[in-house]
Amino acid sequence: MNSKLVQRQKIRYRIRKKVSGTATKPRLAVFRSNAEIYAQLIDDEKGLTLAAASSRDKQILVQKITKVEKAKLVGNAIAQKAIALGITACVFDRGGNLYHGRVKSVADGAREGGLQF
């Protein structure tokens, strides 16, 4: 019997086979821990992180709101950084997590911020 982590890792690898980022259309990778959430824009061709945002950023950390609301702010922050770099489109990588709750909230925040995927 597989543990949750092994199962999630298998799903992650299956997603990564199909999803890849370029310089013009990077991969928006989301990592969700129990307490925090992190988002990165990654150019897989060069192996570079173009921009990153997390719930540990100072302006998000000081706010006393729920984790789902913080995740939306993280999505919005990554979108602002992407727009500043001249990136308007990306591909979404949910990192093996189900597309609901905090992961969905990051995606919604990024869409509201101006990213298209």
C-alpha positions in Angstrom: 0.0 0.0 0.0 1.3 3.5 -1.0 1.6 6.3 1.5 0.1 9.7 0.6 3.6 11.2 -0.2 4.5 8.4 -2.6 1.1 8.7 -4.3 1.6 12.5 -4.6 5.1 12.0 -6.0 3.8 9.7 -8.7 1.1 12.2 -9.7 3.8 15.0 -9.7 6.0 13.0 -12.1 3.0 12.3 -14.4 2.2 16.0 -14.5 5.8 17.0 -15.2 6.0 14.7 -18.2 3.4 16.8 -19.9 4.0 20.3 -18.4 7.2 22.2 -19.3 8.0 25.9 -19.1 9.9 28.1 -21.6 11.3 31.7 -21.3 8.2 33.2 -22.9 5.7 30.8 -21.3 7.2 29.6 -17.9 5.8 27.0 -15.6 4.0 28.3 -12.5 5.0 25.7 -10.0 3.1 25.6 -6.7 4.4 23.9 -3.5 2.1 23.6 -0.6 3.3 22.7 2.9 1.1 22.4 5.9 1.7 26.0 7.0 2.9 27.9 3.9 2.5 28.0 0.2 5.1 28.9 -2.4 4.9 29.7 -6.1 7.7 30.0 -8.7 7.9 30.8 -12.4 10.4 28.4 -13.9 12.1 28.3 -17.3 12.7 24.6 -17.7 14.8 25.0 -20.9 17.5 26.9 -19.0 16.7 25.5 -15.5 16.1 29.0 -14.1 13.6 30.4 -11.6 12.4 33.7 -13.1 10.3 34.9 -10.2 9.1 33.5 -6.8 6.5 34.4 -4.2 5.4 32.8 -1.0 3.2 33.3 2.1 6.4 34.1 4.0 6.9 37.4 2.1 6.8 40.3 4.5 3.7 42.0 3.2 1.7 38.7 3.2 3.1 37.4 6.5 1.9 40.3 8.6 -1.7 40.0 7.6 -4.0 38.0 9.9 -6.1 36.1 7.3 -6.8 32.4 6.5 -4.4 30.2 4.5 -6.7 30.2 1.5 -6.7 34.0 1.4 -2.9 34.1 1.8 -2.6 31.7 -1.1 -4.7 34.2 -3.3 -2.3 37.0 -2.3 0.7 34.8 -3.3 -0.9 34.2 -6.7 -1.4 37.9 -7.1 2.2 38.6 -6.0 3.6 36.2 -8.5 1.5 37.7 -11.3 2.7 41.2 -10.5 6.4 40.0 -10.6 5.6 38.2 -13.9 4.0 41.3 -15.5 7.1 43.3 -14.4 9.3 40.8 -16.3 7.1 41.1 -19.4 5.5 37.7 -18.9 1.7 37.4 -19.6 1.2 33.7 -20.1 2.3 30.6 -18.2 1.5 26.9 -17.7 0.2 25.8 -14.3 1.9 23.0 -12.4 -0.2 22.0 -9.3 2.7 19.8 -8.0 0.7 16.7 -7.5 -1.9 18.4 -5.2 -5.6 18.4 -6.0 -6.8 21.5 -7.7 -8.9 22.9 -4.9 -8.4 24.9 -1.8 -5.1 26.7 -1.5 -3.7 25.5 -4.9 -6.9 26.7 -6.7 -6.7 30.0 -4.7 -3.1 30.6 -6.0 -4.3 30.1 -9.6 -7.3 32.4 -9.1 -5.0 35.1 -7.6 -2.6 34.8 -10.5 -5.4 35.1 -13.1 -6.8 38.2 -11.3 -3.2 39.6 -11.3 -3.1 39.3 -15.1 -1.5 36.0 -15.9 -3.1 33.7 -18.5 -3.1 29.9 -18.4 
